[in-house]
Amino acid sequence: MAEAAVRYLRSTGTAPLARPVEALPRPDLRCVRDNERAPVDQTAFRRVLGNFATGVTVVTAPAADPGTTPAGFACQSFSSLSLDPPLVAFMVGRTSTTWPRIARAGVFCVNVLSAGQGELCRGFAVRGADKFAGVAYDPAPVSGSPRLTGTLAWIDCTIHAVHTGGDHLIVVGRVEALDTGDDEDAAPLLFHKGRFL
């Protein structure tokens, strides 16, 4: 399904999809046989991997349909991927309610948060609320995605590819424009062991 969505996006350029791309259902994966050693405990997995500090971003997309609001979610699984061509990647849960709206738009902007933007991040981590209420932003130059005010950097992208990765999707974006914020000496917002640093 993800490959079909990307093929459709490519065939239409940056035009929005005519209908929403449904989030893939949570897969029923089994990594070992019943008579083999038990898989890694999920609690232990989170505890151990929580030792890896990550930067924090908000991924945004413009409203895909008239009368709707922009889409956005807090994301700590973001990274640069390729210099030539310029590619970045982020991971999103397959049950995300925001991902289909980003897929429909076909574009997104990654907003790299600064150390003082923890509350902003929390606002984009909730479901069902108007995440953009009271949030200052302007349109990114190519995609029109919300470019949040006060961030360290922004990366404006079109969706290049989508791959499955267990219970997540790996979204690859082709960078169309990017820049740093006004305060290049500001510290980044970091996430480590379940809390912001």
C-alpha positions as CSV (number, residue, x, y, z in Angstrom):
1,M,0.0,0.0,0.0
2,A,2.8,2.4,0.9
3,E,4.5,1.7,-2.5
4,A,1.3,2.4,-4.3
5,A,0.9,5.7,-2.5
6,V,4.4,6.8,-3.5
7,R,3.8,5.7,-7.1
8,Y,0.7,7.8,-7.2
9,L,2.4,10.8,-5.6
10,R,5.2,10.6,-8.2
11,S,2.7,10.4,-11.1
12,T,1.0,13.6,-9.9
13,G,4.1,15.6,-9.0
14,T,3.5,17.7,-5.9
15,A,-0.3,17.9,-6.5
16,P,-2.3,16.6,-3.5
17,L,-3.9,13.2,-3.6
18,A,-7.5,13.1,-4.6
19,R,-8.3,10.8,-1.7
20,P,-6.6,10.1,1.6
21,V,-4.0,7.5,2.0
22,E,-5.1,5.1,4.7
23,A,-2.7,4.4,7.5
24,L,-1.5,0.8,7.2
25,P,-2.9,-1.4,10.0
26,R,-0.7,-2.5,12.8
27,P,1.0,-5.7,11.5
28,D,0.7,-9.0,13.2
29,L,4.5,-9.8,13.3
30,R,6.1,-12.8,15.0
31,C,9.9,-12.8,14.9
32,V,10.5,-16.2,16.5
33,R,8.7,-19.6,16.6
34,D,6.8,-20.7,19.7
35,N,9.5,-23.1,20.7
36,E,12.3,-20.6,20.3
37,R,13.7,-18.0,22.8
38,A,11.2,-15.3,23.6
39,P,11.6,-12.0,21.8
40,V,13.0,-8.9,23.5
41,D,10.7,-7.5,26.1
42,Q,9.1,-4.3,24.9
43,T,9.7,-2.5,28.2
44,A,13.4,-3.5,28.2
45,F,13.6,-2.4,24.6
46,R,12.3,1.1,25.4
47,R,14.4,1.4,28.5
48,V,17.6,0.5,26.8
49,L,17.1,2.5,23.6
50,G,16.0,5.5,25.7
51,N,19.6,5.9,26.5
52,F,20.2,7.2,23.0
53,A,19.6,10.9,23.1
54,T,17.8,12.3,20.1
55,G,16.9,15.7,18.7
56,V,13.2,16.6,18.5
57,T,11.3,17.9,15.5
58,V,7.8,18.7,14.5
59,V,6.8,17.4,11.0
60,T,4.1,19.5,9.4
61,A,2.1,19.5,6.2
62,P,-0.3,22.0,4.7
63,A,-4.1,21.4,4.8
64,A,-4.8,18.9,2.0
65,D,-8.6,19.7,1.8
66,P,-10.4,23.0,1.9
67,G,-11.8,23.8,5.3
68,T,-9.3,21.6,7.1
69,T,-6.3,22.6,9.3
70,P,-2.7,21.8,8.6
71,A,-1.3,18.5,9.9
72,G,1.6,18.0,12.3
73,F,3.1,15.7,14.9
74,A,6.1,15.6,17.2
75,C,8.9,13.3,15.9
76,Q,12.2,12.3,17.4
77,S,13.0,9.7,14.8
78,F,14.3,12.1,12.1
79,S,17.7,11.9,10.4
80,S,19.6,13.1,7.3
81,L,19.9,10.3,4.8
82,S,21.7,11.3,1.6
83,L,23.6,14.3,0.2
84,D,23.2,13.4,-3.4
85,P,20.3,13.6,-3.9
86,P,19.5,15.5,-0.8
87,L,17.2,13.2,1.3
88,V,16.0,13.1,4.9
89,A,13.9,10.5,6.6
90,F,11.5,10.2,9.5
91,M,9.6,7.3,11.0
92,V,5.9,7.4,11.9
93,G,3.7,4.7,13.5
94,R,1.4,2.8,11.1
95,T,-1.6,3.7,13.2
96,S,-0.9,7.4,13.2
97,T,-3.9,9.5,12.4
98,T,-1.7,12.4,11.1
99,W,0.3,10.4,8.6
100,P,-2.6,10.0,6.1
101,R,-3.0,13.7,6.0
102,I,0.7,14.2,5.3
103,A,0.6,11.5,2.6
104,R,-2.4,13.3,1.0
105,A,-0.5,16.6,0.9
106,G,2.6,14.8,-0.6
107,V,4.9,17.3,1.0
108,F,6.1,18.1,4.5
109,C,8.4,20.4,6.5
110,V,10.6,19.3,9.3
111,N,10.9,21.9,12.1
112,V,14.0,21.3,14.3
113,L,13.0,22.5,17.8
114,S,15.2,24.6,20.2
115,A,15.7,23.9,23.9
116,G,12.9,26.3,24.9
117,Q,10.2,24.6,22.8
118,G,9.3,21.6,25.0
119,E,5.7,22.8,25.5
120,L,5.4,23.3,21.7
121,C,6.5,19.7,21.3
122,R,4.0,18.4,23.9
123,G,1.2,20.3,22.0
124,F,2.1,18.4,18.8
125,A,2.3,15.0,20.7
126,V,-1.4,14.9,21.5
127,R,-4.2,13.4,19.4
128,G,-7.5,15.0,18.6
129,A,-6.7,18.6,19.5
130,D,-6.1,21.6,17.2
131,K,-2.3,21.4,17.4
132,F,-1.9,24.8,15.6
133,A,-4.1,26.9,17.9
134,G,-2.0,29.8,19.1
135,V,1.1,28.5,17.3
136,A,3.0,31.1,15.1
137,Y,4.1,29.9,11.7
138,D,4.4,30.9,8.1
139,P,4.4,28.8,4.9
140,A,7.6,27.0,3.8
141,P,8.7,28.4,0.5
142,V,8.2,25.3,-1.7
143,S,5.6,23.1,0.0
144,G,3.6,25.7,1.9
145,S,3.8,23.5,5.0
146,P,3.8,25.3,8.3
147,R,7.3,26.6,9.2
148,L,7.1,27.1,12.9
149,T,8.5,30.3,14.4
150,G,11.5,30.1,16.7
151,T,12.9,26.8,15.5
152,L,16.6,26.0,15.0
153,A,16.1,25.0,11.4
154,W,13.5,23.9,8.9
155,I,13.7,21.4,6.0
156,D,11.0,21.7,3.3
157,C,10.5,18.4,1.4
158,T,8.4,16.4,-1.0
159,I,7.7,12.7,-0.3
160,H,10.3,10.7,-2.2
161,A,9.6,7.1,-0.9
162,V,7.8,5.2,1.9
163,H,9.0,1.9,3.2
164,T,7.5,-0.4,5.8
165,G,9.5,-1.1,9.0
166,G,7.6,-3.3,11.4
167,D,4.9,-1.3,13.1
168,H,6.3,2.0,11.6
169,L,6.7,3.5,8.2
170,I,10.0,5.0,7.0
171,V,9.2,8.2,5.1
172,V,11.9,9.5,2.8
173,G,11.7,13.1,1.8
174,R,13.6,14.9,-1.0
175,V,14.8,18.3,0.3
176,E,13.5,21.2,-1.8
177,A,14.6,24.1,0.5
178,L,16.1,24.5,4.0
179,D,17.6,27.0,6.3
180,T,18.5,27.7,9.9
181,G,16.5,29.9,12.3
182,D,17.4,33.4,13.4
183,D,19.4,32.3,16.5
184,E,22.1,29.9,15.2
185,D,23.7,29.7,18.7
186,A,20.5,28.4,20.4
187,A,20.7,24.9,21.9
188,P,18.6,22.0,20.5
189,L,15.7,20.3,22.3
190,L,16.9,16.8,23.2
191,F,14.9,13.8,24.4
192,H,16.7,11.3,26.7
193,K,15.3,8.6,29.0
194,G,11.7,9.8,28.6
195,R,12.3,13.5,29.2
196,F,13.5,16.7,27.6
197,L,17.0,17.9,28.2
